[in-house]
Amino acid sequence: MSETRRGIIVAGHWIVDHVKRIDAWPGPATLARIEHQQMANGGFAFNLLADLAALAPACPLHAGGLIGEDGNGRFVREQCRRLKLDTARLQSSAEFPTSYTDVMTETGSGRRTFFHSPGANEHLSEAHLRPLLQIPARIFCLGYLGFLPALDALASDGTNGAARLLQSARAAGMLTAADLVSARNPRLREQVLPCLPQLDILFLNEWEAGQLLGQDVRTPVSFHQAMELAKSVHRLGVRGTVALHFPEGVVAVGEKECLAQGSVQLPAQQIQGTVGAGDALAAGVLLGRHQAMSWPESLKLGVCAAAACLTSPTASDGLRPWKECLELEAKFGFKPFV
């Protein structure tokens, strides 16, 4: 990774979350009352960039993806302007709508139900993202692998658009990273395998690791179990480090080291939601690596960013400058390795 490069490129899913709180989940042909609603960022690219903008406002941040020329698309661009993101290469389509999710949260139980419209994300192609490779950034990050059909589609030589983009980013001198999503995909392994040799960092959780490995992973998992899962994923061919996060913390497995970091012992009454916590952890780790922090320091920043995320019901509103996130360690401490 060139020391003259600066900034982080994030490409992939752009989703607008329409978050609605309802009085109760309705039965068939009955009515529920919407008590509160708001629009918020969703999807890997939107979440990660919003998190990074909160953690480090001075860091150059570059957006890549495909949105529609519609109301949700205008919301995306308005939020990007507010966050001071570079959107010169964020593509728009008059043909496909911006992806969105209706998030229904039941008052009292907190139970959440999701209605998702994939929209433009399903049509995001290699050609849409190639212009990003001209940016002299330090990190190129793509997500979610296995959930972007046009990029995941395998060519006759066994590669796909995602793998070729990551290879080109590496050749340009960037550190490469990618994330998975907790959605069932029977072809996940064959779609992700071509990308692994091109990745310096792969983010995933314990359930996603099980899907990739073809294992039925029962939760919760211990640190020992998480470490074994990460080692097994690394043996699939990951070039760099596997960062596997789970409620108790995160483990990082590379060629030469295995590290573990407990999550912040945040009091239950301060937890407002878990949406986006994995993306926040990835943002903290990536910022740490961008700032030349060690892996232990980067993992600590990752779990502190995830804890800050938990204090809000939305994916990113709980994030704050990275030094303030680190103060959560002194206030609450970390969970032990068990």
C-alpha positions, 0 to 999 in steps of 0.5 A: 500500500503506497504511503502517498495514497490517502482516502477510502473508496467504498463501493457496493450497496446503497439502500434507503431505509424507511424506518417505521415504528408501529403499535403492533404487528397486524394480522391479515386484513387488519390495520396497524398504526404508524407511530413514528417514521424516518428515512435513514442510510442503509446498505454497505456503502451508504452505512460505511461511508456515513460511519467513516464521515462521523469517525474522521470528517477530514478523511477523503471518502469516495462513493461508488455504486448505482442509485435511481433518479427518484426520491430515494436517490435524491435523499442519497445525494442530499445525505452525501452532500451533508457528509461531504462525500465525493460522489463524482463516480456514484452512478444514477439510472433512469431505468432502475429505482434506488434500492430501499427497505421498509423496516417495521419495528413493533413498539414494546417487543422491538421486533423488526420486520424487513421488506426489501426492494433490491432495485438498482443494486441488482444491476451494479456492474464492473463498468459502473465501478471501474472509474473509481480505480483512478482515484489515488486512495489508500483503501478500496472496499466492496460489499456485499459480496454474494449479494450483487448479482451482476458483480457476482456472476461467474465468467468461463474462466472462473472469475467475476467482476468483483474479483477483477475490480479487487485485483485492479485495485491491488495492482493500483497500490490500494489495500483491498477489503470486502464484506459479506451480508447475512442473507442465504445464498446457495452459491455464496462460496463459488461467488466469493472464492475468486475474490479471496486471493485479492483481499487484504481484509475480509469482514464477516460474522459467525453466521456468514462464515458458516454459510461460506464454509457450508457449516451449521453454526449455532449461536452464540459462539465463544472466542475459541469457536470464532477463532476456529471459524476465522482460521477455516475461512482464511484457509479458503484462500484469503490473501490477508486477514479475516476479521470475524465479528460476533456479539462478544467481540472480534477475531482477526486471523492472518498468515502470521497472527491470530488476534482477539478483542472483546466488545465494549460492555455497554449497559443494556439500557443504552442499546437502542438497536443493532442495525449497522453494528457490523458495518460500524466495526468495519469502519473503525477497523478500516480507519485504523488501518488507513491511519497506520494503526496496528491491528490490535489498535484497529480492532479496539477502534472497531469494537468501540465504533460498533458500541457507539452504533448500538446507542441509536436505532439507525445504522449510523446516527450513534457514531461520533469522532473516533477519539470519542468512540475510544473513550467508551473503553475507559467508561465501560471496559471490554468483555473478557475472552471466554 
